[in-house]
Amino acid sequence: MDKAGYWVESGPGYNPKYRSTVWALILLAQLGASMAKDERFAQACTYPQAFTPGGQFTTSGSPSGTADCLQGNLAWALLELGYDATRLEQAFDWMARSVTGKGIAPSTDRRAQVRYDAGKCGPTFACGANNGLPCAWGGAKVLCWRFISLHCGR
């Protein structure tokens, strides 16, 4: 980990895939790491530049790089590591609304402030990487996070 809080290279933290910041945070959470146990984890949790002002976690730094699998994985990992849930409210709001479609314009409406984009291209787990079809991987990540939040008090 770099002193600034990222792994491999600065930026959104998604690349290089499986070795960068986003992936390190997900793995650390799966292994039981905690911000309370090591200040470096706290620094790493506040680093991700993959978080957009609209609440999307993104591979590129822009809303077009978001996907359900990344949103579910990183939201869960940050909570598991002990990150302040109130600071993730926009991420949870985007996750819920992007799955249901509530208040989100289609990707063709380029003037809409909140709209689907290239990666997360529609409701019900539609994924640009899956030719616009629902993605079971992304759906599982979002639904797993929701199940854990309901049944484990998070």
N, C-alpha and C positions, 0 to 999 in steps of 0.2 A: 504494500500500500504506500502510495506517495504521501508525503507530509500534508499535502492539501486535502487528502481524503479520497483520492481515486486510485483505481488499479489500472495499469497498463498505459492508458492515455487519458488526457483531460477531455472534456466535452460532455455530451449527453450520458456517457457511461455504458452504452449498450454494446459497442464494438471495442475490440474484437470479440466476437460472440463466444460465450462461455468462459472468457478469461477476464473480462472487464468489470467495472464497478457494479453494475446491475446484477450480474451473475454472481459476483463475490458476495453481495448482500443477501441474495436469495439462498446461496449455499450456507453462509454463516447462520442465517435464521434457522435453516433446516437442521443444523448441527447444535442448536441451542445457545448460540452466542447472545450476549445481552449488552446493551449500552451501559447498564448499571455495573457490569463487571469489568469493562475496559473502555476507557475514554476514546480510544481509537475507533471503536464501533460507533460511538456518538458522532464523531467527526465524519465518518463515512456515511452515516444516515442523513446528515445535513448537506452532504456534497451533491447528490444526484442533480445534474442539470437537465435530466430527462423530464422534469416536472414543468409543464407549461402553465401559464396564467389561467387557462380554462380548466385545469385539473387533470389533464391527460398526462400519463407517463408515456414517453415517446422514445423511439430509437434514434431519432434525428435531431431533436430539439424543437421541432415544429409539430403542430397537431396532426399533420398528415402521416406521421410515423407512429401513431398509436395503434394498439391492438388489445383485444380483451385479455389474451394470455399474459402480456406484459403488465397490464393494469392490475389484474388479479394477483399475479405473482409478487409484484413489487409492493402493492398495498399490504398484502399479507406479511411479507418479509419485514417491512418497516415496523408494522405493529408488533410482530413477534420479537424484534430486536429491542422494543421499548420506546419507539418513536412516539411523540405526542399525537394522539389520535385527532385532536382538534385541529392540528395543522394539516391533516389529511382530508378534511371535510370536503373540499372541492374535488379531490380525487374520488371519494366515495360517491359524491353527487354525480359526477360525470359517468362513473361506472354504472350506476343505477339507471340514469336517464338514457345512456347510449344503448343499453340493452332493451329498454322498453320503447324508446323512440320519443318519449315525452319531452317536448320543447326543443327538439333538435331537427333542423332543416335537412333536406336531402343534400348530397354532395354537389348536385347540379346548381344549387342556389348559392352562388359565389358571394352574394351580398349579405347573406345571413351571418350574424355575429357568431352563432353557435350552430354548426352544421357537421355532418359526417364528412369524412375526407378519404384519402386513398387507402389507409390501413384499416381503420374502423369505418366501414363504408355503409353500414345500415344497422337497424335494430336486430334483435334476436340472434346475436353473435355473428352477424355478417362480417366477413373478413376479406379484405382486398387480396391478401396472399392466397386465399382459398377461392379465387374467382368470384367473390361476392357471396358465396354460399356460407351457411352457418358453420362455425368452426367448433368442433367438439372439444378440442384442446382448450380454446379460449373460454368456452362455456363452462368446462370443468373447473378452470382456475377461478372464475368469478363466482360460480355456485359454491365451490368449496370454501372460499373466503366467507360467503354469506352464511353457510351452515356453521362454520366455526364461530362467527360473530354472534349468532343466535344462541348456540348451545354452550359456548365456553365463556360468555360474558365479555366478549370483545367487540 
